[in-house]
Amino acid sequence: MLQSAERAIPDPQDSAAKRKLWLAAIKPPMYSVAIIPITTGTAIAFHETGIMHWGVFANFLISAILILVWENLSNDVFDSETGIDRNKAHSIVNLTGKKSAIFWLANICLMLGILGVLAISWWQRNFVVVGLIALCCFLGYTYQGPPFRFGYRGWGEIICFFAFGPLAVSAAYYSQAQTYSWVALLASGIVGIVTSLILFCSHFHQAEDDIAAGKRSPIVKLGTSRSARLLPWLCGSIYALTLLGIGLGAFPIWTALVFTSLPAAIGLCTWVGRNHDRPELVNNCKFIAVGLHFWSGVCLGLGFIL
């Protein structure tokens, strides 16, 4: 009986390890990827029109998060089918062992997200916004979904740029102003690049798994060393576009606040440059990229509001 009682007591270390795995699987910081395009487009619309539709903004924000939940869950499902996630302990499918349930949960989140955006278009009697977001979702599906699986061909970063940059930011702007803006399009380039950086950095530690699964990610194509040397140029383009926007008079001077994220960019480039070929160390670089994405996005939007 004593032995049975001992076995019934959960191991605190096992519980802590499971909590860490679930936290890594849910990826709370990653949801800035959904939030920043909406806040940026909305901030630019407020800067240009002086009007803020709070109900539309809140609805769009919740819908964007739900759509990103669909994206993350469905990617786990599709990756489980190719075997690329067999060594990924924090995959939702691997943690639960219920691929079908995760697939349907993902689709429910997608439907709720689309319904939220559809409601905005219905209220405004204008279906441009839902059309743009539907295109974002289609691109998101082509990333891992069959028969496309464009992410396996190395197109993931390009898809990410357009879906979370020009399309999402323009949709957020349009939801507030019911028109387009070249200023929003220029700013969306910054958001798109820094979002793609997260995906780019996520491949450094899994290059071997990508190769084994036949995934031709940019890291596989270029190698970790050349990819690490490319990273400062990608980060630098964020600040170059900001200066261009200010120089053209499109961005207010306050958007120079984006440069407060420069330490994160330098830290990311330095860390990856030193450890690009050491998966056990470089596996956290995507979270540094998430920090860069969050702070640059917040500062960009704040610059337009100020």
Buried (B, 14 or more C-beta within 10 A) or exposed (E): EEEEEEEEEEEEEEEEEEEEBEEBBBBEBBBBBBBBBBBBBBBBBBBBBEEEBEEBBEBBBBBBBBBBBBBBBBBBBBBBEBEBBEEBEBBBBBBBEEBEEBBEBBBBBBEBBBEBBBBBBEEBEBBBBBBBBBBBBEBBBBBBBEEBBBBBEBBBBBBBBBBBBBBBBBBBBBBBBBEEBEBBBBBBBBBBBBBBBBBBBBBBBBBEBBEEBEBBBBBBEBBBEEBBBBBBEBBEBBBEBBBBBBEEEBBBEBBBBBBEBBEBBEBBBBBBBEBBEEBEBBBBBBBBBBBBBBBBBBBBBBBBBE
